[in-house]
Amino acid sequence: MNTRIQPLLRFTGRRGIYAVSTSWSRRHGVRLLLALAHATLIAMAGPARGADSDKFRPYISLGIGGAYFADPENDSDLTLDNPSQFPFPQAAIGANFNRYWGAELAINYVETSLDGPNSSRGSKGIGEYSLWSVLGQARLRLPLLGDRLVPYVLGGAGIGIGEFNDRADFDSDLSGSQDTSFIASGGAGVEYFVSPNIALGVEAKQIFLFDTDVSLMGENRDLNFDNTMVTLGMRLFFDRLAGAESPNDPPAPPAADRGGVRGYVIARTGAAFLTNPDESSQIEIDSPAKVDFGAGVGVNLGRHWGAEVLGEYFEPGLTAPGRGEIAEYAVYTVLAHLRYRYPVWQDRLVPYVVAGGGLGFMEINDRRQSVADFPLFQGTETALIGSAGAGIEYFLEDNIAIGMEARHLFGLDREVQVGDVTSTLDTDTVLLTVGLRILFP
């Protein structure tokens, strides 16, 4: 589901103000925004001191990562793109039981490309291969430097799920349904507490026994996807969920929006509902579509006002009457918002409205039928777009809020070519998302 970026901006006078042609993709756009979010998180950490402890502490871990395959040349006719495409989201939910031991359920996802000697050998080779791993893992920690620096080792077992998708070479006789494999893991990491309940870290773990099957020219082929998974991430601890604290512990700040100037990062996912999916007589857009990615950075400026920069990516399918799915349509947005909040219920519940504008990038992506079978064309295009909506958040901790948001994106309509006929795709969208807001200091 990824293409190479080779930015080339060309300003012209068409479509009112300007149009920008660029080879844009989710892969590099996500990398840029998530790197910005991580850098901002570190910069905003401030002087608040945090540390590991011997208390029971539930947590979630969020990160981005990729994989380095142990045997990319594992078949004489099929090879893996190594390392995998990067970055992809990684997550875990777990708890520290005491000073040293803990456990978690980790979910990891990456994509790579499969290539063969007779493929067209584009950036995706024959096509892409998706890899999920779901692992139960034990974690052994050794806190150092006043318990602020925490190296650890981990290990566990679970299942791996592989699936061939997003075919790029339509002449290749490669196929593969979803396949599962028992897998095991072992690795190590290190974290540093930047606030009382947030730690940043890096982790590397080896995935073993990850074998799946595909069919090439009617013959079954075994593929080895053993890999080293490398992840950059943050661990968010929810101390209030652990029950009463020791009388000797300092009182925790209230879980509330306390105003002031506070930077934050956002992570979201959800669904995109196209407002006019069947506007064209030749092409229809699948709705709803999953919001694959949403992240941003921002700042609260006092009790009510704030500003943020947000990026989102969703990819609905394109279908044609009587022809089924033709391709996917990648939509990537970068927006600047003003946000007005009105905290209530002792400032723990925070309804808000947002409005702003920015850029939308759109391109036909991941074809399901070749151009020869269905002549659908469009280059990558950029549009000036607007955004307005509302949301509500609930503070679980002084610096962690969960929320829901509904927002309308408008100005995303663009033209595509089907043979000699021009059609308009109206991708104006209502986004319904859920997510986390993490505030500093």
FENNORRA-V243199 format. One line per field, one symbol per residue. burial: b if it has 9 or more other C-alpha atoms within 8 Angstrom, else e. A space follows every 10 residues. Layout:
# FENNORRA-V243199
burial: ???
This chain:
# FENNORRA-V243199
burial: eebbeeeeee eeeeeeebbb bbbbbbbbbb bebbebbeeb beebbbebeb bbeeebbbbb bbbbbbbbbe ebebbeebbb bbbbbbbbbb bbbbbbbbbb bbbbbbbbbb bbbbbbeebe beebbbbbbb bbbbbbbbbb bbbbeebbbb bbbbbbbbbb bbbbebbbbe eeebebeebb bbbbbbbbbb bbbbbbbbbb bbbbbbbbbb bbbbbbeeee bbbbbbbbbb bbbbbbbbbe ebeeeeeeee eeeebbbebe ebbbbbbbbb bbbbbebebb eebbbbbbbb bbbbbbbbbb bbbbbbbbbb bbbbbbbbbb eeeebbbbbb bbbbbbbbbb bbbbeebbbb bbbbbbbbbb bbbbbbbbbb eeebbbbbeb bbbbbbbbbb bbbbbbbbbb bbbbbbbbbb bbbbbbbbee eebbbbbbbb bbbbbbbbbb b
